[in-house]
Amino acid sequence: MKLAIVSGGSKGLGAALCSQYAGAGWQVTEFSRSAPHAFSVPTDFSSPETMAQIVDQALTPLAGKQWEEIVVVSNAAALGPIGLASRKAAVDIIGHLNTNVVSAILFMARVMAAFQRHACRKTLVNISSGAATKGYDGWSLYCASKAGMENFIRSVAAEQARDPHPFTAINFGPGVIDTGMQASIRMASVEDFPDVGRFIDLKKTGTLRSPGEVASTLIHVAALPDLRGGMSYSVADYIAR
């Protein structure tokens, strides 16, 4: 039996991943606040310590089983608050980083701890963004969190390389997907996000990829026999636009 563990799988890319893995016969465990699936575990990623406890409890029975393969996808993230960092309240900045960085790291760390001794193929995927490598006016928090998580994965890959039963940790760039997050971007004011017009045009011109298309590409990448830990893979390398 194969196991897929997904955070933020209630909608968009995460939901498509859950659907496709489950459809292929994998056992799926999904963590999100709305927890819409039969295999979902209600989890609020804005509360890191509580989230970590819930993840530990959910993984304990799974860690006691033997698995042919394990894929972990860290997808839960928030875009907002959009706008100048100098105008954000401390609680909003802390809330963003709790969700996108602290909880993301705790989630992956707890999963690795639970399954580190399993000798099967194990893949850890961080859902990244073009914001990890480029500074966007109005997205300073999102850019910082995505860049930090990419380097976290590179460091984890180095750590895992010396473990007898390593996870292969990679970053995956999904490109622009037709999701609720993109809808939120298009609703931003020009004052908060000067580049909003480009994202509106992406929708108008049909450039946005579907969640299902990106999910199938990610699943293909995660199954590559020559997957290299610490590397960044992009949907654009496999789907032409």
ROKOL-500720 format. One record per residue (C-alpha): x, y, z; residue in one letter; residue number from 0. Coordinates in steps of 0.5 Angstrom, whole numbers. Layout:
! ROKOL-500720
<vokol px="X" py="Y" pz="Z" lolo="A" marfi="NUM"/>
...
***
This chain:
! ROKOL-500720
<vokol px="0" py="0" pz="0" lolo="M" marfi="0"/>
<vokol px="2" py="7" pz="-2" lolo="K" marfi="1"/>
<vokol px="1" py="13" pz="3" lolo="L" marfi="2"/>
<vokol px="0" py="20" pz="1" lolo="A" marfi="3"/>
<vokol px="0" py="26" pz="6" lolo="I" marfi="4"/>
<vokol px="-2" py="33" pz="4" lolo="V" marfi="5"/>
<vokol px="-3" py="39" pz="8" lolo="S" marfi="6"/>
<vokol px="-8" py="44" pz="5" lolo="G" marfi="7"/>
<vokol px="-12" py="39" pz="1" lolo="G" marfi="8"/>
<vokol px="-19" py="42" pz="2" lolo="S" marfi="9"/>
<vokol px="-19" py="46" pz="-5" lolo="K" marfi="10"/>
<vokol px="-15" py="48" pz="-11" lolo="G" marfi="11"/>
<vokol px="-8" py="44" pz="-12" lolo="L" marfi="12"/>
<vokol px="-9" py="40" pz="-6" lolo="G" marfi="13"/>
<vokol px="-15" py="38" pz="-7" lolo="A" marfi="14"/>
<vokol px="-13" py="35" pz="-14" lolo="A" marfi="15"/>
<vokol px="-7" py="32" pz="-11" lolo="L" marfi="16"/>
<vokol px="-12" py="28" pz="-6" lolo="C" marfi="17"/>
<vokol px="-17" py="26" pz="-11" lolo="S" marfi="18"/>
<vokol px="-12" py="24" pz="-16" lolo="Q" marfi="19"/>
<vokol px="-8" py="20" pz="-11" lolo="Y" marfi="20"/>
<vokol px="-14" py="17" pz="-8" lolo="A" marfi="21"/>
<vokol px="-16" py="15" pz="-15" lolo="G" marfi="22"/>
<vokol px="-10" py="11" pz="-16" lolo="A" marfi="23"/>
<vokol px="-11" py="7" pz="-10" lolo="G" marfi="24"/>
<vokol px="-6" py="11" pz="-5" lolo="W" marfi="25"/>
<vokol px="-9" py="12" pz="2" lolo="Q" marfi="26"/>
<vokol px="-9" py="19" pz="3" lolo="V" marfi="27"/>
<vokol px="-9" py="23" pz="10" lolo="T" marfi="28"/>
<vokol px="-10" py="31" pz="9" lolo="E" marfi="29"/>
<vokol px="-10" py="36" pz="14" lolo="F" marfi="30"/>
<vokol px="-14" py="43" pz="13" lolo="S" marfi="31"/>
<vokol px="-18" py="47" pz="17" lolo="R" marfi="32"/>
<vokol px="-25" py="46" pz="13" lolo="S" marfi="33"/>
<vokol px="-23" py="38" pz="13" lolo="A" marfi="34"/>
<vokol px="-28" py="37" pz="7" lolo="P" marfi="35"/>
<vokol px="-26" py="29" pz="5" lolo="H" marfi="36"/>
<vokol px="-27" py="23" pz="9" lolo="A" marfi="37"/>
<vokol px="-19" py="22" pz="10" lolo="F" marfi="38"/>
<vokol px="-19" py="29" pz="12" lolo="S" marfi="39"/>
<vokol px="-16" py="31" pz="19" lolo="V" marfi="40"/>
<vokol px="-19" py="38" pz="22" lolo="P" marfi="41"/>
<vokol px="-12" py="43" pz="23" lolo="T" marfi="42"/>
<vokol px="-11" py="50" pz="23" lolo="D" marfi="43"/>
<vokol px="-4" py="52" pz="21" lolo="F" marfi="44"/>
<vokol px="-5" py="59" pz="24" lolo="S" marfi="45"/>
<vokol px="-4" py="55" pz="31" lolo="S" marfi="46"/>
<vokol px="3" py="52" pz="30" lolo="P" marfi="47"/>
<vokol px="3" py="48" pz="37" lolo="E" marfi="48"/>
<vokol px="-4" py="46" pz="36" lolo="T" marfi="49"/>
<vokol px="-3" py="44" pz="29" lolo="M" marfi="50"/>
<vokol px="4" py="40" pz="31" lolo="A" marfi="51"/>
<vokol px="0" py="36" pz="36" lolo="Q" marfi="52"/>
<vokol px="-6" py="34" pz="31" lolo="I" marfi="53"/>
<vokol px="-1" py="32" pz="26" lolo="V" marfi="54"/>
<vokol px="3" py="27" pz="31" lolo="D" marfi="55"/>
<vokol px="-4" py="24" pz="33" lolo="Q" marfi="56"/>
<vokol px="-6" py="23" pz="26" lolo="A" marfi="57"/>
<vokol px="1" py="20" pz="24" lolo="L" marfi="58"/>
<vokol px="2" py="15" pz="30" lolo="T" marfi="59"/>
<vokol px="-2" py="10" pz="27" lolo="P" marfi="60"/>
<vokol px="0" py="11" pz="20" lolo="L" marfi="61"/>
<vokol px="7" py="10" pz="23" lolo="A" marfi="62"/>
<vokol px="6" py="3" pz="26" lolo="G" marfi="63"/>
<vokol px="5" py="0" pz="19" lolo="K" marfi="64"/>
<vokol px="9" py="-2" pz="13" lolo="Q" marfi="65"/>
<vokol px="9" py="2" pz="7" lolo="W" marfi="66"/>
<vokol px="11" py="1" pz="0" lolo="E" marfi="67"/>
<vokol px="12" py="9" pz="-2" lolo="E" marfi="68"/>
<vokol px="10" py="15" pz="2" lolo="I" marfi="69"/>
<vokol px="9" py="22" pz="-1" lolo="V" marfi="70"/>
<vokol px="9" py="28" pz="3" lolo="V" marfi="71"/>
<vokol px="6" py="35" pz="0" lolo="V" marfi="72"/>
<vokol px="7" py="41" pz="4" lolo="S" marfi="73"/>
<vokol px="1" py="46" pz="0" lolo="N" marfi="74"/>
<vokol px="-2" py="49" pz="6" lolo="A" marfi="75"/>
<vokol px="0" py="57" pz="5" lolo="A" marfi="76"/>
<vokol px="-4" py="64" pz="5" lolo="A" marfi="77"/>
<vokol px="-2" py="70" pz="1" lolo="L" marfi="78"/>
<vokol px="-5" py="75" pz="5" lolo="G" marfi="79"/>
<vokol px="-4" py="80" pz="8" lolo="P" marfi="80"/>
<vokol px="-2" py="84" pz="1" lolo="I" marfi="81"/>
<vokol px="0" py="91" pz="1" lolo="G" marfi="82"/>
<vokol px="6" py="95" pz="4" lolo="L" marfi="83"/>
<vokol px="10" py="91" pz="10" lolo="A" marfi="84"/>
<vokol px="10" py="98" pz="14" lolo="S" marfi="85"/>
<vokol px="3" py="98" pz="14" lolo="R" marfi="86"/>
<vokol px="1" py="91" pz="17" lolo="K" marfi="87"/>
<vokol px="0" py="90" pz="24" lolo="A" marfi="88"/>
<vokol px="5" py="86" pz="28" lolo="A" marfi="89"/>
<vokol px="-1" py="81" pz="29" lolo="V" marfi="90"/>
<vokol px="-2" py="80" pz="22" lolo="D" marfi="91"/>
<vokol px="5" py="79" pz="20" lolo="I" marfi="92"/>
<vokol px="6" py="74" pz="25" lolo="I" marfi="93"/>
<vokol px="0" py="70" pz="23" lolo="G" marfi="94"/>
<vokol px="2" py="70" pz="16" lolo="H" marfi="95"/>
<vokol px="9" py="67" pz="18" lolo="L" marfi="96"/>
<vokol px="6" py="62" pz="23" lolo="N" marfi="97"/>
<vokol px="2" py="59" pz="17" lolo="T" marfi="98"/>
<vokol px="7" py="60" pz="12" lolo="N" marfi="99"/>
<vokol px="13" py="58" pz="15" lolo="V" marfi="100"/>
<vokol px="13" py="56" pz="22" lolo="V" marfi="101"/>
<vokol px="7" py="51" pz="21" lolo="S" marfi="102"/>
<vokol px="10" py="49" pz="14" lolo="A" marfi="103"/>
<vokol px="16" py="47" pz="18" lolo="I" marfi="104"/>
<vokol px="13" py="44" pz="24" lolo="L" marfi="105"/>
<vokol px="9" py="40" pz="19" lolo="F" marfi="106"/>
<vokol px="14" py="37" pz="15" lolo="M" marfi="107"/>
<vokol px="19" py="36" pz="21" lolo="A" marfi="108"/>
<vokol px="13" py="32" pz="24" lolo="R" marfi="109"/>
<vokol px="12" py="27" pz="18" lolo="V" marfi="110"/>
<vokol px="19" py="26" pz="17" lolo="M" marfi="111"/>
<vokol px="20" py="24" pz="25" lolo="A" marfi="112"/>
<vokol px="14" py="19" pz="24" lolo="A" marfi="113"/>
<vokol px="17" py="16" pz="18" lolo="F" marfi="114"/>
<vokol px="24" py="17" pz="18" lolo="Q" marfi="115"/>
<vokol px="26" py="9" pz="20" lolo="R" marfi="116"/>
<vokol px="21" py="7" pz="14" lolo="H" marfi="117"/>
<vokol px="26" py="4" pz="9" lolo="A" marfi="118"/>
<vokol px="21" py="5" pz="3" lolo="C" marfi="119"/>
<vokol px="22" py="11" pz="-2" lolo="R" marfi="120"/>
<vokol px="20" py="17" pz="1" lolo="K" marfi="121"/>
<vokol px="19" py="24" pz="-2" lolo="T" marfi="122"/>
<vokol px="18" py="31" pz="1" lolo="L" marfi="123"/>
<vokol px="15" py="36" pz="-3" lolo="V" marfi="124"/>
<vokol px="15" py="43" pz="-2" lolo="N" marfi="125"/>
<vokol px="10" py="47" pz="-6" lolo="I" marfi="126"/>
<vokol px="14" py="53" pz="-8" lolo="S" marfi="127"/>
<vokol px="12" py="60" pz="-12" lolo="S" marfi="128"/>
<vokol px="16" py="64" pz="-17" lolo="G" marfi="129"/>
<vokol px="15" py="69" pz="-11" lolo="A" marfi="130"/>
<vokol px="21" py="65" pz="-8" lolo="A" marfi="131"/>
<vokol px="26" py="68" pz="-13" lolo="T" marfi="132"/>
<vokol px="23" py="75" pz="-15" lolo="K" marfi="133"/>
<vokol px="21" py="81" pz="-10" lolo="G" marfi="134"/>
<vokol px="14" py="83" pz="-12" lolo="Y" marfi="135"/>
<vokol px="11" py="90" pz="-9" lolo="D" marfi="136"/>
<vokol px="6" py="88" pz="-4" lolo="G" marfi="137"/>
<vokol px="8" py="81" pz="-3" lolo="W" marfi="138"/>
<vokol px="14" py="82" pz="2" lolo="S" marfi="139"/>
<vokol px="11" py="77" pz="7" lolo="L" marfi="140"/>
<vokol px="9" py="72" pz="1" lolo="Y" marfi="141"/>
<vokol px="16" py="73" pz="-2" lolo="C" marfi="142"/>
<vokol px="20" py="72" pz="4" lolo="A" marfi="143"/>
<vokol px="16" py="66" pz="7" lolo="S" marfi="144"/>
<vokol px="17" py="62" pz="0" lolo="K" marfi="145"/>
<vokol px="24" py="64" pz="-1" lolo="A" marfi="146"/>
<vokol px="25" py="61" pz="6" lolo="G" marfi="147"/>
<vokol px="21" py="55" pz="5" lolo="M" marfi="148"/>
<vokol px="26" py="53" pz="-1" lolo="E" marfi="149"/>
<vokol px="32" py="54" pz="3" lolo="N" marfi="150"/>
<vokol px="29" py="50" pz="8" lolo="F" marfi="151"/>
<vokol px="28" py="44" pz="3" lolo="I" marfi="152"/>
<vokol px="35" py="45" pz="1" lolo="R" marfi="153"/>
<vokol px="38" py="44" pz="8" lolo="S" marfi="154"/>
<vokol px="33" py="38" pz="9" lolo="V" marfi="155"/>
<vokol px="36" py="35" pz="3" lolo="A" marfi="156"/>
<vokol px="43" py="36" pz="6" lolo="A" marfi="157"/>
<vokol px="41" py="33" pz="12" lolo="E" marfi="158"/>
<vokol px="37" py="27" pz="9" lolo="Q" marfi="159"/>
<vokol px="43" py="25" pz="5" lolo="A" marfi="160"/>
<vokol px="46" py="22" pz="11" lolo="R" marfi="161"/>
<vokol px="41" py="18" pz="14" lolo="D" marfi="162"/>
<vokol px="40" py="11" pz="12" lolo="P" marfi="163"/>
<vokol px="33" py="12" pz="10" lolo="H" marfi="164"/>
<vokol px="32" py="19" pz="7" lolo="P" marfi="165"/>
<vokol px="27" py="23" pz="5" lolo="F" marfi="166"/>
<vokol px="28" py="26" pz="-2" lolo="T" marfi="167"/>
<vokol px="26" py="33" pz="-1" lolo="A" marfi="168"/>
<vokol px="25" py="38" pz="-7" lolo="I" marfi="169"/>
<vokol px="21" py="44" pz="-9" lolo="N" marfi="170"/>
<vokol px="16" py="44" pz="-14" lolo="F" marfi="171"/>
<vokol px="14" py="51" pz="-18" lolo="G" marfi="172"/>
<vokol px="6" py="50" pz="-20" lolo="P" marfi="173"/>
<vokol px="6" py="56" pz="-24" lolo="G" marfi="174"/>
<vokol px="0" py="60" pz="-24" lolo="V" marfi="175"/>
<vokol px="-6" py="56" pz="-23" lolo="I" marfi="176"/>
<vokol px="-14" py="57" pz="-24" lolo="D" marfi="177"/>
<vokol px="-15" py="57" pz="-16" lolo="T" marfi="178"/>
<vokol px="-19" py="62" pz="-11" lolo="G" marfi="179"/>
<vokol px="-12" py="65" pz="-9" lolo="M" marfi="180"/>
<vokol px="-11" py="67" pz="-16" lolo="Q" marfi="181"/>
<vokol px="-18" py="70" pz="-15" lolo="A" marfi="182"/>
<vokol px="-16" py="74" pz="-9" lolo="S" marfi="183"/>
<vokol px="-10" py="77" pz="-13" lolo="I" marfi="184"/>
<vokol px="-15" py="79" pz="-18" lolo="R" marfi="185"/>
<vokol px="-19" py="83" pz="-13" lolo="M" marfi="186"/>
<vokol px="-13" py="87" pz="-10" lolo="A" marfi="187"/>
<vokol px="-12" py="94" pz="-11" lolo="S" marfi="188"/>
<vokol px="-7" py="97" pz="-15" lolo="V" marfi="189"/>
<vokol px="-5" py="101" pz="-9" lolo="E" marfi="190"/>
<vokol px="-3" py="94" pz="-5" lolo="D" marfi="191"/>
<vokol px="-1" py="90" pz="-11" lolo="F" marfi="192"/>
<vokol px="1" py="95" pz="-17" lolo="P" marfi="193"/>
<vokol px="2" py="88" pz="-22" lolo="D" marfi="194"/>
<vokol px="-5" py="86" pz="-21" lolo="V" marfi="195"/>
<vokol px="-7" py="88" pz="-28" lolo="G" marfi="196"/>
<vokol px="-2" py="82" pz="-31" lolo="R" marfi="197"/>
<vokol px="-6" py="77" pz="-27" lolo="F" marfi="198"/>
<vokol px="-12" py="80" pz="-29" lolo="I" marfi="199"/>
<vokol px="-10" py="79" pz="-36" lolo="D" marfi="200"/>
<vokol px="-7" py="72" pz="-35" lolo="L" marfi="201"/>
<vokol px="-14" py="70" pz="-33" lolo="K" marfi="202"/>
<vokol px="-17" py="73" pz="-39" lolo="K" marfi="203"/>
<vokol px="-12" py="70" pz="-44" lolo="T" marfi="204"/>
<vokol px="-13" py="63" pz="-41" lolo="G" marfi="205"/>
<vokol px="-6" py="62" pz="-39" lolo="T" marfi="206"/>
<vokol px="-8" py="59" pz="-32" lolo="L" marfi="207"/>
<vokol px="-7" py="52" pz="-31" lolo="R" marfi="208"/>
<vokol px="-12" py="48" pz="-28" lolo="S" marfi="209"/>
<vokol px="-11" py="45" pz="-21" lolo="P" marfi="210"/>
<vokol px="-12" py="38" pz="-24" lolo="G" marfi="211"/>
<vokol px="-7" py="39" pz="-30" lolo="E" marfi="212"/>
<vokol px="-1" py="41" pz="-25" lolo="V" marfi="213"/>
<vokol px="-3" py="36" pz="-20" lolo="A" marfi="214"/>
<vokol px="-2" py="30" pz="-25" lolo="S" marfi="215"/>
<vokol px="5" py="34" pz="-27" lolo="T" marfi="216"/>
<vokol px="7" py="34" pz="-19" lolo="L" marfi="217"/>
<vokol px="5" py="26" pz="-18" lolo="I" marfi="218"/>
<vokol px="9" py="25" pz="-25" lolo="H" marfi="219"/>
<vokol px="15" py="29" pz="-22" lolo="V" marfi="220"/>
<vokol px="15" py="26" pz="-15" lolo="A" marfi="221"/>
<vokol px="15" py="19" pz="-18" lolo="A" marfi="222"/>
<vokol px="21" py="20" pz="-23" lolo="L" marfi="223"/>
<vokol px="27" py="15" pz="-22" lolo="P" marfi="224"/>
<vokol px="32" py="20" pz="-22" lolo="D" marfi="225"/>
<vokol px="29" py="25" pz="-17" lolo="L" marfi="226"/>
<vokol px="35" py="29" pz="-14" lolo="R" marfi="227"/>
<vokol px="34" py="32" pz="-7" lolo="G" marfi="228"/>
<vokol px="35" py="39" pz="-6" lolo="G" marfi="229"/>
<vokol px="33" py="41" pz="-13" lolo="M" marfi="230"/>
<vokol px="27" py="45" pz="-15" lolo="S" marfi="231"/>
<vokol px="22" py="42" pz="-21" lolo="Y" marfi="232"/>
<vokol px="17" py="47" pz="-25" lolo="S" marfi="233"/>
<vokol px="11" py="45" pz="-28" lolo="V" marfi="234"/>
<vokol px="14" py="49" pz="-34" lolo="A" marfi="235"/>
<vokol px="19" py="44" pz="-35" lolo="D" marfi="236"/>
<vokol px="14" py="39" pz="-37" lolo="Y" marfi="237"/>
<vokol px="8" py="43" pz="-39" lolo="I" marfi="238"/>
<vokol px="9" py="48" pz="-45" lolo="A" marfi="239"/>
<vokol px="5" py="54" pz="-45" lolo="R" marfi="240"/>
***
